[in-house]
Amino acid sequence: MRPTLTIILLVLMLQACGPLRQMQKVQSQVPILGSVGHYQTTLFEKGFQKVGEPKFGRPISVSIESIPFSGNIRTKYEKYREHIGKAPLAKTIDSVQLKTLSYYHVEITDVVDLVSELNQEKNSNLKTYLQEDMGVVLLSAMSFVADKALSQKLDAAERLFLTTDMSGALVLRIGGGMHDGFVIKQSTLEVFDFQRANFCWDKDKRGRINIAQIVLDGGTCPGNTKANPEKLNKTPDYLKL
């Protein structure tokens, strides 16, 4: 199989099993901003297998930026189009449109409220699973192309939010509060790239292990926080003497 046929596998399905049975039901198998899962990468392939998503009791702020296609990013998008069976851009739009073509980059910016929500009781099963499987990461940013109608809404949007809808599913909204505003249908987006973040852990005053920080992949956990929550339960060597 050619590498380009497996590039950017952002819609892989993973049915909940084993420890996942104790987690919240995954409302949708399509990875959305804020969902958690396993990241896989090879020389030619980048993928995200969604295993769950948190529940939010408040809107989480998300930044959005419209960016002209550069050489590297355009190559990623072209490979994504090839993977889903679409014709190359040069065959679908003229050279003038091609020069002005842009994509959207969205990223979770309200990390403080995100961490607080992840530590809430409603996400206790998810947090337990994150402690047991350190290979799980957070989908913290996405790059995508939208159709003309949605692009007009996004260009006029002042704010984007991640919220939980009435069915318990994680959704991305343009404006509004917890249950107001325009819901962006994830399935309509051409998501061709993403970024992930890792979890850092610490103990609170009661000795409970909580998520303390979220850092971009490759980042170092700050202060006394640990990437591996098991290390928080180990007795320091100087106390063993």
Backbone bond lengths (Angstrom), bond angles and torsions (degrees), N, CA, C in turn:
res aa  C-N    CA-C-N  psi(-1)  N-CA   C-N-CA  omega(-1)  CA-C   N-CA-C  phi
1 M - - - 1.469 - - 1.522 109.40 -
2 R 1.329 118.06 133.48 1.448 120.83 179.88 1.523 110.71 -67.35
3 P 1.358 117.47 144.29 1.457 120.27 -178.54 1.517 112.81 -55.42
4 T 1.364 116.34 -37.91 1.458 119.05 -175.93 1.517 112.62 -66.73
5 L 1.323 117.59 -18.00 1.457 119.80 179.00 1.516 112.41 -78.42
6 T 1.341 116.18 -12.43 1.465 119.27 179.57 1.526 112.65 -118.80
7 I 1.346 116.14 10.65 1.465 119.86 -175.76 1.518 110.78 -72.05
8 I 1.293 117.24 145.65 1.467 125.27 173.79 1.530 111.51 53.62
9 L 1.296 116.90 65.44 1.468 120.88 -177.53 1.530 109.46 -85.51
10 L 1.331 115.72 76.68 1.456 120.71 -174.62 1.519 113.79 -91.37
11 V 1.344 116.79 -3.49 1.458 118.42 -177.18 1.522 112.02 -122.06
12 L 1.320 115.63 28.35 1.467 119.20 176.82 1.518 109.85 -66.56
13 M 1.316 116.47 141.04 1.455 120.77 179.74 1.518 110.36 -100.09
14 L 1.326 115.51 139.34 1.456 121.40 178.43 1.518 108.11 -137.79
15 Q 1.319 117.50 110.82 1.445 121.00 -178.58 1.529 109.83 -75.65
16 A 1.317 116.10 140.19 1.460 121.34 -179.38 1.523 110.01 -67.42
17 C 1.340 115.27 132.55 1.458 120.09 178.51 1.511 109.13 -154.96
18 G 1.334 117.05 171.66 1.461 120.47 178.57 1.506 111.24 55.62
19 P 1.365 117.34 -130.23 1.459 121.26 -178.36 1.525 112.43 -59.49
20 L 1.325 117.80 -24.26 1.461 120.93 -177.73 1.516 112.47 -65.74
21 R 1.315 117.84 -18.37 1.461 119.98 -179.65 1.523 111.35 -63.20
22 Q 1.332 116.68 -22.80 1.459 120.44 179.96 1.519 112.26 -87.86
23 M 1.327 117.62 -5.49 1.451 121.30 -179.49 1.516 110.42 -85.79
24 Q 1.361 114.73 171.51 1.449 118.98 172.89 1.517 109.14 -62.45
25 K 1.321 115.83 147.80 1.459 119.92 179.10 1.522 109.54 -63.21
26 V 1.319 117.01 132.29 1.459 121.24 177.12 1.525 107.56 -75.21
27 Q 1.332 116.74 112.11 1.450 120.71 -175.37 1.521 112.07 -70.55
28 S 1.309 116.65 -33.13 1.465 121.18 -179.59 1.514 108.90 -141.10
29 Q 1.326 117.08 141.87 1.458 120.33 179.09 1.527 112.13 -87.41
30 V 1.338 117.88 -4.39 1.461 120.95 178.12 1.523 108.36 -79.67
31 P 1.327 118.92 122.30 1.461 120.72 179.99 1.522 111.01 -60.66
32 I 1.312 117.32 128.92 1.447 123.19 176.94 1.514 108.60 -122.24
33 L 1.296 116.45 156.02 1.457 121.35 175.58 1.528 109.16 -50.32
34 G 1.331 116.92 131.60 1.457 120.64 -179.27 1.510 114.58 94.40
35 S 1.328 117.97 -12.38 1.461 119.96 178.28 1.528 109.98 -78.53
36 V 1.327 116.20 165.51 1.459 121.25 -178.93 1.526 109.31 -120.81
37 G 1.314 115.50 151.25 1.451 119.06 -179.12 1.513 111.81 -179.39
38 H 1.323 115.45 -168.92 1.462 122.09 -179.04 1.521 110.08 -99.84
39 Y 1.305 115.00 133.68 1.464 122.00 178.67 1.511 108.81 -99.27
40 Q 1.344 115.85 133.93 1.456 120.94 176.83 1.525 108.83 -128.07
41 T 1.304 115.61 140.14 1.451 118.70 176.81 1.521 110.15 -148.00
42 T 1.308 115.38 144.32 1.456 122.99 171.56 1.526 106.65 -132.62
43 L 1.298 116.04 -170.67 1.465 119.78 179.57 1.519 111.24 -61.03
44 F 1.328 117.50 -32.04 1.454 120.51 -174.64 1.534 113.88 -117.54
45 E 1.310 117.48 0.26 1.459 118.72 -166.92 1.519 112.10 -138.55
46 K 1.316 115.62 140.76 1.451 121.84 178.38 1.520 107.82 -137.16
47 G 1.327 117.52 123.18 1.456 119.15 -175.24 1.509 112.83 -142.57
48 F 1.330 115.67 160.92 1.454 122.43 179.34 1.516 108.25 -139.12
49 Q 1.333 116.87 118.84 1.456 122.26 177.68 1.524 108.80 -102.13
50 K 1.300 115.55 107.85 1.460 120.94 -177.76 1.527 110.64 -69.64
51 V 1.350 115.69 134.73 1.465 120.23 177.08 1.525 112.14 -121.27
52 G 1.314 117.98 -13.13 1.456 119.50 -179.53 1.512 111.85 -179.44
53 E 1.318 115.57 175.16 1.460 121.16 177.42 1.519 108.94 -150.82
54 P 1.329 116.94 145.21 1.462 120.42 -179.58 1.521 111.96 -75.79
55 K 1.329 114.83 167.01 1.463 121.72 172.48 1.519 107.92 -109.69
56 F 1.316 116.56 133.72 1.458 120.96 -177.34 1.524 111.39 -110.90
57 G 1.328 115.67 136.59 1.451 121.16 175.91 1.510 112.14 -97.71
58 R 1.337 115.86 -1.56 1.461 121.36 177.80 1.530 108.15 -148.68
59 P 1.326 118.55 156.86 1.470 120.59 178.31 1.531 110.62 -68.26
60 I 1.325 116.11 139.12 1.464 122.58 177.22 1.532 108.55 -106.98
61 S 1.321 117.23 122.72 1.462 121.62 -175.75 1.525 112.17 -67.17
62 V 1.330 114.62 140.58 1.460 122.58 -179.97 1.529 108.74 -131.43
63 S 1.315 117.13 132.55 1.461 120.56 176.94 1.523 109.74 -86.66
64 I 1.327 116.76 153.01 1.463 121.52 177.01 1.517 109.12 -138.08
65 E 1.312 115.57 140.51 1.459 121.59 -179.05 1.518 109.33 -142.54
66 S 1.327 115.66 134.58 1.461 121.38 174.27 1.519 107.81 -95.45
67 I 1.342 116.69 124.91 1.465 121.48 -171.85 1.528 109.91 -128.72
68 P 1.342 118.05 132.17 1.471 120.26 175.31 1.527 109.83 -63.83
69 F 1.313 116.79 145.23 1.464 120.78 178.93 1.520 110.95 -67.21
70 S 1.331 115.81 128.86 1.452 121.75 172.47 1.523 108.28 -98.37
71 G 1.334 117.36 176.66 1.459 120.97 -178.06 1.511 113.58 -58.47
72 N 1.347 117.48 -49.98 1.452 121.82 -176.46 1.523 111.76 -67.93
73 I 1.335 115.96 -45.62 1.463 120.09 -179.12 1.520 110.62 -67.41
74 R 1.308 116.83 -38.90 1.457 119.08 178.72 1.531 110.84 -63.66
75 T 1.332 116.63 -37.39 1.463 120.17 177.09 1.526 110.83 -61.44
76 K 1.341 117.02 -42.06 1.468 120.65 177.72 1.523 110.46 -60.94
77 Y 1.338 115.65 -43.07 1.464 119.37 -178.71 1.522 111.30 -67.16
78 E 1.331 116.32 -39.59 1.463 119.74 178.44 1.523 110.82 -62.92
79 K 1.322 117.70 -38.95 1.466 121.05 178.54 1.525 110.58 -67.95
80 Y 1.324 115.44 -36.87 1.465 119.30 176.20 1.526 110.38 -62.95
81 R 1.323 117.09 -44.11 1.465 121.16 178.91 1.526 110.77 -61.04
82 E 1.317 116.34 -41.09 1.462 120.45 178.57 1.530 110.10 -63.14
83 H 1.339 115.72 -40.56 1.467 120.39 -179.12 1.526 112.09 -61.67
84 I 1.338 117.22 -38.20 1.466 119.89 -177.90 1.528 112.18 -93.16
85 G 1.345 116.96 5.73 1.460 120.26 173.58 1.514 115.66 87.89
86 K 1.332 117.92 17.84 1.464 120.63 178.69 1.527 110.59 -93.16
87 A 1.334 115.22 152.54 1.459 120.80 -179.73 1.530 110.66 -71.44
88 P 1.335 117.79 154.78 1.467 120.80 176.18 1.523 111.42 -56.90
89 L 1.305 117.02 151.36 1.462 121.39 -177.28 1.523 112.23 -56.59
90 A 1.326 116.67 -39.00 1.460 121.25 -176.98 1.528 112.38 -60.94
91 K 1.332 116.18 -21.38 1.464 120.04 -179.58 1.526 112.76 -94.18
92 T 1.327 117.24 -8.10 1.461 120.00 -176.48 1.525 113.82 -111.99
93 I 1.339 117.64 -25.01 1.471 120.87 178.80 1.519 109.36 -134.78
94 D 1.352 116.10 157.85 1.463 119.32 -178.37 1.524 110.78 -78.98
95 S 1.325 115.67 172.65 1.467 121.71 -173.82 1.527 112.26 -65.42
96 V 1.330 117.61 -31.65 1.463 120.52 179.21 1.527 110.48 -66.99
97 Q 1.328 116.33 -46.34 1.460 120.88 178.20 1.524 111.24 -64.37
98 L 1.327 115.25 -35.78 1.459 120.27 -178.53 1.526 111.23 -62.51
99 K 1.334 116.43 -36.48 1.458 120.67 -178.83 1.522 112.52 -71.32
100 T 1.329 116.33 -25.37 1.467 119.98 -178.01 1.527 112.93 -102.41
101 L 1.319 117.43 5.58 1.456 121.76 -177.20 1.530 111.00 -66.87
102 S 1.330 115.98 134.23 1.462 121.67 -179.56 1.526 110.47 -129.01
103 Y 1.312 115.50 163.68 1.458 122.20 174.13 1.523 108.04 -128.74
104 Y 1.318 116.57 171.22 1.464 121.51 -179.97 1.527 110.07 -112.30
105 H 1.318 114.16 141.29 1.465 120.84 175.37 1.518 107.70 -121.56
106 V 1.330 117.05 120.03 1.464 121.68 178.22 1.523 108.95 -115.71
107 E 1.323 115.64 144.08 1.465 120.87 -175.59 1.521 110.19 -148.52
108 I 1.312 117.00 139.37 1.459 121.52 175.86 1.525 108.72 -68.90
109 T 1.328 116.25 123.73 1.459 120.56 -178.74 1.525 112.62 -110.00
110 D 1.324 117.47 -24.94 1.464 121.38 -177.40 1.532 109.47 -88.41
111 V 1.333 115.55 71.56 1.466 120.50 -176.06 1.527 111.45 -69.01
112 V 1.323 117.08 -34.09 1.473 120.95 -178.54 1.529 110.48 -61.42
113 D 1.335 116.54 -51.05 1.467 119.52 179.47 1.526 111.33 -68.54
114 L 1.330 117.04 -33.30 1.459 120.21 178.25 1.521 110.63 -62.22
115 V 1.328 117.56 -47.52 1.463 121.71 178.69 1.527 110.42 -61.02
116 S 1.330 116.37 -42.69 1.461 120.60 179.41 1.523 111.44 -60.80
117 E 1.331 116.65 -42.87 1.460 120.58 -179.48 1.529 111.81 -68.11
118 L 1.307 117.37 -37.68 1.462 120.60 179.21 1.518 112.30 -64.05
119 N 1.329 116.24 -26.90 1.467 120.47 -179.34 1.526 113.18 -89.18
120 Q 1.334 117.78 -0.77 1.458 120.85 179.69 1.537 110.91 -72.12
121 E 1.333 115.15 158.22 1.466 121.47 -177.97 1.522 111.62 -57.82
122 K 1.335 118.26 -35.75 1.467 120.96 -178.07 1.528 112.37 -64.01
123 N 1.333 116.87 -17.45 1.461 120.96 177.89 1.529 112.27 -110.24
124 S 1.337 116.96 19.98 1.466 120.28 -175.66 1.528 112.52 -62.73
125 N 1.329 117.61 -40.09 1.469 120.01 179.70 1.529 110.86 -66.34
126 L 1.323 115.34 -40.24 1.459 120.03 178.21 1.523 110.21 -63.98
127 K 1.324 117.17 -44.38 1.466 121.34 -178.95 1.527 110.76 -63.42
128 T 1.322 116.69 -39.63 1.470 120.47 177.52 1.527 110.57 -61.75
129 Y 1.328 115.71 -42.63 1.455 119.18 179.64 1.532 111.14 -64.93
130 L 1.327 116.79 -38.73 1.461 120.51 178.83 1.528 111.24 -62.45
131 Q 1.327 116.47 -34.35 1.464 120.13 178.07 1.520 111.39 -69.68
132 E 1.330 116.63 -33.65 1.459 121.00 -176.64 1.522 113.06 -82.67
133 D 1.319 117.28 -25.56 1.463 121.33 -178.99 1.518 108.93 -126.43
134 M 1.330 116.25 93.91 1.462 120.75 -176.94 1.524 112.35 -75.02
135 G 1.329 116.67 -3.18 1.456 119.93 176.55 1.515 112.87 -80.65
136 V 1.336 116.37 -7.29 1.467 120.57 -179.88 1.525 109.84 -81.94
137 V 1.327 115.91 134.53 1.458 121.95 -179.60 1.526 109.62 -124.49
138 L 1.316 115.50 169.41 1.454 122.53 178.50 1.521 109.56 -101.03
139 L 1.330 117.24 132.84 1.459 120.74 174.31 1.529 106.54 -80.06
140 S 1.332 116.55 101.09 1.466 121.70 -168.76 1.522 114.23 -98.77
141 A 1.340 117.60 -16.14 1.461 120.49 -179.77 1.526 109.35 -155.02
142 M 1.332 116.37 151.52 1.460 121.41 179.37 1.525 109.61 -139.99
143 S 1.324 115.45 149.17 1.460 122.38 171.09 1.513 107.84 -117.18
144 F 1.341 116.76 132.28 1.460 119.47 -175.75 1.520 111.59 -152.02
145 V 1.320 114.66 164.48 1.458 123.02 173.40 1.524 107.10 -113.37
146 A 1.331 116.59 136.88 1.461 121.61 -179.13 1.525 109.52 -116.42
147 D 1.334 116.33 158.93 1.463 119.46 177.30 1.536 109.58 -72.91
148 K 1.318 116.36 174.24 1.456 121.38 -173.08 1.523 112.73 -61.07
149 A 1.337 116.93 -44.00 1.465 120.67 -178.02 1.524 111.51 -62.63
150 L 1.339 116.64 -46.37 1.456 119.79 179.83 1.526 110.82 -69.35
151 S 1.328 117.23 -36.32 1.463 120.79 179.06 1.523 111.17 -58.83
152 Q 1.317 117.02 -39.37 1.462 120.49 178.54 1.526 110.90 -63.43
153 K 1.319 116.89 -39.47 1.467 120.81 178.03 1.525 110.62 -68.13
154 L 1.324 116.78 -41.61 1.460 120.72 -178.97 1.525 111.54 -67.07
155 D 1.333 116.52 -39.20 1.464 120.25 -179.84 1.526 111.68 -65.95
156 A 1.331 115.85 -28.06 1.465 120.20 -179.39 1.526 112.48 -93.31
157 A 1.329 116.82 -6.92 1.468 120.70 -175.56 1.521 111.72 -72.11
158 E 1.320 115.37 136.67 1.458 121.26 175.44 1.530 110.90 -91.87
159 R 1.336 115.56 -33.64 1.458 119.29 -177.73 1.522 110.59 -145.72
160 L 1.315 115.80 147.98 1.453 123.01 172.28 1.521 107.94 -121.89
161 F 1.346 115.66 148.65 1.455 120.04 -179.78 1.518 110.18 -138.32
162 L 1.323 115.52 149.00 1.451 122.77 166.80 1.520 107.13 -96.35
163 T 1.332 117.59 128.33 1.459 121.01 177.76 1.521 109.00 -140.19
164 T 1.310 115.69 169.75 1.456 122.32 172.88 1.524 107.85 -103.33
165 D 1.334 118.15 126.45 1.457 120.30 -178.23 1.528 111.18 -81.19
166 M 1.318 116.20 -177.21 1.463 121.27 -175.09 1.524 112.99 -63.84
167 S 1.338 116.99 -23.69 1.466 120.49 179.51 1.524 112.36 -87.32
168 G 1.348 116.71 -6.06 1.458 120.45 -179.06 1.509 113.96 94.89
169 A 1.334 117.00 5.28 1.470 120.93 -179.31 1.523 110.75 -89.66
170 L 1.306 115.88 147.05 1.458 122.65 177.10 1.525 109.28 -77.52
171 V 1.341 117.01 129.22 1.464 120.86 -178.82 1.518 110.37 -135.58
172 L 1.326 115.49 154.59 1.462 123.09 176.71 1.521 107.59 -104.96
173 R 1.334 116.70 124.60 1.461 121.73 -176.11 1.524 111.61 -118.15
174 I 1.317 115.16 147.31 1.459 121.54 170.74 1.520 107.10 -93.63
175 G 1.331 117.52 114.24 1.453 121.67 178.17 1.511 112.76 64.56
176 G 1.341 114.93 -171.81 1.451 120.23 177.43 1.513 112.54 77.79
177 G 1.334 114.51 -177.98 1.452 120.92 179.73 1.508 111.08 -102.51
178 M 1.330 115.26 -141.34 1.458 120.30 -174.81 1.525 111.64 -64.92
179 H 1.327 117.12 -39.85 1.462 120.30 -177.31 1.531 112.11 -127.17
180 D 1.328 117.10 19.41 1.461 121.57 178.69 1.523 109.65 -115.18
181 G 1.344 115.26 171.97 1.448 120.26 177.66 1.523 111.92 93.53
182 F 1.319 115.08 178.30 1.460 122.13 -177.00 1.519 110.18 -90.54
183 V 1.323 116.46 123.65 1.463 121.39 179.35 1.524 110.27 -84.95
184 I 1.327 116.28 125.70 1.464 121.97 177.15 1.527 108.44 -84.37
185 K 1.304 116.93 122.58 1.458 120.86 178.35 1.522 109.24 -77.73
186 Q 1.313 115.32 114.06 1.463 121.07 -176.95 1.523 112.01 -58.01
187 S 1.324 115.99 -34.67 1.464 120.28 -176.81 1.522 113.05 -67.57
188 T 1.348 117.58 -15.62 1.465 120.47 -179.27 1.521 112.33 -90.68
189 L 1.315 117.52 -7.66 1.461 121.00 -177.32 1.530 111.04 -88.76
190 E 1.306 115.66 140.96 1.466 120.83 172.94 1.530 107.63 -93.10
191 V 1.334 115.44 83.31 1.462 121.22 -178.07 1.525 109.03 -81.72
192 F 1.318 116.49 113.15 1.464 119.57 -175.00 1.526 113.12 -114.31
193 D 1.322 117.70 -4.10 1.465 119.51 177.47 1.530 108.20 -158.43
194 F 1.325 116.27 159.32 1.452 120.40 179.38 1.519 109.52 -156.04
195 Q 1.321 114.85 166.35 1.458 122.16 173.90 1.521 107.85 -126.71
196 R 1.315 115.76 152.89 1.458 118.87 179.74 1.530 109.42 -126.91
197 A 1.326 114.95 163.12 1.455 121.82 -179.96 1.521 109.07 -133.65
198 N 1.316 115.23 155.42 1.459 122.15 -179.41 1.530 110.59 -107.86
199 F 1.329 115.51 163.43 1.460 121.66 -177.03 1.528 110.94 -101.96
200 C 1.332 115.25 141.17 1.460 121.84 173.26 1.526 107.66 -116.10
201 W 1.344 115.96 140.82 1.465 121.04 -171.23 1.527 111.82 -119.29
202 D 1.338 114.98 154.12 1.463 121.30 176.67 1.526 108.35 -154.05
203 K 1.314 116.90 168.92 1.461 122.22 176.02 1.525 109.75 -102.61
204 D 1.363 115.56 139.97 1.451 118.64 176.02 1.534 109.28 -85.87
205 K 1.329 116.70 -173.92 1.472 120.90 -176.09 1.517 112.57 -64.79
206 R 1.335 116.72 -21.85 1.457 120.56 179.06 1.521 112.49 -91.87
207 G 1.325 116.69 3.17 1.452 120.61 179.38 1.508 114.33 83.80
208 R 1.325 117.97 9.33 1.459 121.93 179.20 1.524 110.01 -84.63
209 I 1.330 115.36 138.81 1.460 119.87 179.48 1.525 109.55 -83.35
210 N 1.324 115.35 125.05 1.461 121.78 -179.66 1.519 110.96 -130.30
211 I 1.310 115.32 162.51 1.463 120.73 171.91 1.522 107.14 -73.75
212 A 1.325 116.95 125.75 1.466 121.34 -177.10 1.519 112.68 -103.05
213 Q 1.314 116.28 -30.02 1.463 120.01 -175.83 1.516 109.67 -159.99
214 I 1.314 115.56 159.98 1.465 122.53 174.61 1.518 107.08 -125.76
215 V 1.320 116.75 126.12 1.470 120.94 -176.99 1.520 109.85 -124.75
216 L 1.316 116.30 146.87 1.454 120.91 176.87 1.519 109.56 -59.36
217 D 1.322 115.36 148.09 1.458 120.82 -177.72 1.531 110.35 -52.45
218 G 1.287 115.82 129.90 1.462 120.77 -177.07 1.509 112.42 96.62
219 G 1.339 117.01 -12.88 1.450 120.82 179.22 1.522 111.68 -76.89
220 T 1.309 116.68 156.37 1.460 122.58 -179.22 1.522 109.81 -96.67
221 C 1.314 116.43 136.31 1.463 119.95 177.55 1.530 109.58 -65.14
222 P 1.327 117.44 130.34 1.466 120.17 -174.86 1.523 113.50 -78.54
223 G 1.339 115.36 156.46 1.459 121.59 174.09 1.511 113.81 55.72
224 N 1.324 115.61 -132.95 1.462 121.61 -178.84 1.523 112.90 -92.30
225 T 1.323 117.58 5.79 1.467 119.91 179.58 1.526 109.63 -72.52
226 K 1.347 115.06 155.08 1.455 120.77 -175.73 1.525 111.00 -125.87
227 A 1.327 115.07 142.92 1.459 119.84 173.81 1.520 110.22 -72.64
228 N 1.329 116.14 -30.11 1.459 122.83 177.99 1.528 108.83 -105.49
229 P 1.341 118.34 107.96 1.472 119.84 -176.70 1.519 113.74 -63.35
230 E 1.344 118.05 -21.71 1.472 120.39 179.35 1.525 111.51 -64.12
231 K 1.313 116.89 -27.61 1.463 120.24 -179.41 1.526 111.83 -68.15
232 L 1.334 116.78 -18.85 1.465 120.09 179.25 1.521 111.46 -73.48
233 N 1.328 117.23 -18.36 1.465 121.62 -179.10 1.526 112.71 -96.18
234 K 1.308 117.04 -5.52 1.461 120.14 -178.10 1.523 110.29 -81.11
235 T 1.308 115.64 140.00 1.465 121.60 177.49 1.508 110.12 -78.35
236 P 1.342 118.68 126.92 1.463 120.31 178.42 1.525 111.35 -57.18
237 D 1.327 116.47 147.03 1.463 121.13 -177.40 1.533 113.01 -57.18
238 Y 1.344 116.36 -34.97 1.477 117.45 -176.38 1.522 112.09 -70.47
239 L 1.353 116.73 -19.14 1.464 120.15 178.02 1.526 112.03 -85.74
240 K 1.329 116.70 -12.02 1.459 120.34 179.91 1.531 111.95 -83.96
241 L 1.331 116.59 -12.59 1.467 119.84 -177.43 1.511 111.41 -75.67
